[in-house]
Amino acid sequence: MSPRSHSRDATAKGAPKTPSQRALRVGELVRHRLAQLMVRGEIHDEILAGLVISISEVRMSPDLKLATAYIMPLGGKETEAAIAAFNRHKKFIRGDVARHLNLKSAPEIRFMADDSFAEAERIERLLQSPDVRRDIEKKPTE
């Protein structure tokens, strides 16, 4: 399971443990708009211009007022600089998202490093470790 599991999103008692279809759909629309902004070079920042950035997921709060965008620069370098650059342009990005997605209210957007690639690599290393390989290859005794 990903370190950003859906079950941690529910903070209020009785709140759904998985996001609603609407939250998933709006999150995907926000992710697409962020990607368009990057591809078209509409965010004018020297740091972002020099990086290829993957926006792997945008997770919405249940009330759609907060969007958390998980980003990772290609190669995983300069992640903190990229997050800082996005944060500098947060107001512009929020306004652009509101205009293009025709939402009742524009969500506040947070940018966080996407650690799912590192987590997948860690699991792969564990699976390839000698102890785990030995246990996997061990034949069951009858």
C-alpha positions as CSV (number, residue, x, y, z in Angstrom):
1,M,0.0,0.0,0.0
2,S,1.2,3.5,-0.8
3,P,2.5,5.7,2.0
4,R,-0.3,8.1,0.9
5,S,-3.1,5.6,1.5
6,H,-6.7,6.8,1.1
7,S,-7.6,5.7,4.6
8,R,-5.5,8.5,6.1
9,D,-7.6,11.1,4.3
10,A,-10.6,10.7,6.5
11,T,-10.1,13.0,9.6
12,A,-13.7,13.3,10.8
13,K,-15.5,10.4,12.4
14,G,-17.9,8.8,9.9
15,A,-16.1,10.4,6.9
16,P,-15.6,8.0,4.0
17,K,-12.3,6.2,4.0
18,T,-12.0,6.4,0.2
19,P,-12.4,9.6,-1.8
20,S,-15.7,10.1,-3.6
21,Q,-16.0,9.8,-7.4
22,R,-16.3,13.6,-7.5
23,A,-13.2,14.1,-5.5
24,L,-11.3,11.7,-7.8
25,R,-12.6,13.4,-10.9
26,V,-11.8,16.9,-9.7
27,G,-8.4,15.8,-8.6
28,E,-7.7,14.4,-12.0
29,L,-8.9,17.6,-13.7
30,V,-6.6,19.7,-11.5
31,R,-3.7,17.3,-12.3
32,H,-4.3,17.7,-16.0
33,R,-4.5,21.5,-15.7
34,L,-1.2,21.6,-13.8
35,A,0.4,19.5,-16.4
36,Q,-0.9,21.8,-19.2
37,L,0.5,24.8,-17.3
38,M,3.9,23.1,-17.2
39,V,3.9,21.9,-20.9
40,R,2.9,25.3,-22.2
41,G,5.4,27.1,-20.0
42,E,2.7,29.3,-18.5
43,I,4.4,29.3,-15.1
44,H,7.3,31.7,-15.6
45,D,10.0,30.5,-13.2
46,E,13.7,29.8,-14.0
47,I,13.8,26.7,-11.8
48,L,10.7,25.1,-13.3
49,A,11.8,26.0,-16.8
50,G,14.9,23.9,-16.3
51,L,13.2,20.8,-14.9
52,V,11.0,18.1,-16.3
53,I,8.4,17.5,-13.6
54,S,6.0,14.6,-13.1
55,I,2.7,15.4,-11.4
56,S,1.7,12.0,-10.4
57,E,-1.4,12.7,-8.4
58,V,-3.6,15.4,-7.1
59,R,-5.6,14.4,-4.0
60,M,-8.7,16.4,-3.1
61,S,-10.1,16.9,0.4
62,P,-13.8,15.7,0.7
63,D,-15.1,19.2,0.6
64,L,-12.9,20.0,-2.5
65,K,-11.4,23.0,-0.9
66,L,-7.9,21.6,-0.6
67,A,-5.8,19.9,-3.3
68,T,-2.5,18.2,-2.6
69,A,-0.4,17.8,-5.7
70,Y,2.4,15.2,-5.6
71,I,5.3,16.2,-7.8
72,M,8.7,14.8,-8.6
73,P,11.3,16.3,-10.9
74,L,12.9,13.8,-13.4
75,G,15.7,12.0,-11.6
76,G,14.4,13.1,-8.2
77,K,16.8,16.0,-8.1
78,E,15.9,19.5,-6.9
79,T,12.6,18.4,-5.5
80,E,12.6,21.0,-2.7
81,A,13.5,23.8,-5.2
82,A,10.6,22.7,-7.4
83,I,8.2,22.7,-4.5
84,A,9.4,26.2,-3.5
85,A,8.9,27.4,-7.1
86,F,5.4,26.1,-7.3
87,N,4.6,27.7,-3.9
88,R,5.8,31.1,-5.2
89,H,3.3,30.8,-8.0
90,K,0.5,29.3,-5.9
91,K,-1.9,32.3,-6.4
92,F,-1.5,32.3,-10.2
93,I,-2.0,28.5,-10.3
94,R,-5.1,28.6,-8.1
95,G,-6.7,31.4,-10.2
96,D,-5.9,29.5,-13.5
97,V,-7.3,26.3,-12.2
98,A,-10.5,28.1,-11.0
99,R,-11.0,29.7,-14.5
100,H,-10.4,26.6,-16.5
101,L,-12.2,24.1,-14.4
102,N,-15.3,26.2,-13.6
103,L,-15.5,25.1,-10.0
104,K,-17.7,26.8,-7.4
105,S,-14.6,27.7,-5.4
106,A,-11.0,27.4,-6.3
107,P,-9.2,24.8,-4.1
108,E,-6.1,25.8,-2.2
109,I,-3.3,23.9,-3.7
110,R,-0.4,22.3,-1.7
111,F,2.6,20.9,-3.4
112,M,4.4,17.9,-1.9
113,A,7.2,15.6,-3.0
114,D,5.9,12.3,-4.5
115,D,7.6,9.6,-2.5
116,S,5.9,6.7,-4.2
117,F,8.9,6.1,-6.5
118,A,11.3,5.9,-3.6
119,E,8.9,3.6,-1.8
120,A,8.6,1.3,-4.8
121,E,12.4,1.2,-5.1
122,R,12.7,0.3,-1.4
123,I,10.2,-2.6,-1.8
124,E,12.1,-3.8,-4.8
125,R,15.4,-3.8,-2.9
126,L,13.7,-5.7,-0.1
127,L,12.4,-8.3,-2.5
128,Q,15.8,-8.8,-4.0
129,S,17.6,-9.1,-0.6
130,P,19.2,-12.5,0.1
131,D,17.0,-13.2,3.1
132,V,13.7,-12.6,1.2
133,R,15.0,-14.5,-1.9
134,R,15.8,-17.5,0.3
135,D,12.4,-17.4,1.9
136,I,10.6,-17.1,-1.5
137,E,12.7,-19.9,-3.0
138,K,12.3,-22.2,0.0
139,K,10.2,-25.3,-0.8
140,P,7.4,-26.0,1.6
141,T,7.9,-29.1,3.7
142,E,5.2,-31.7,3.6
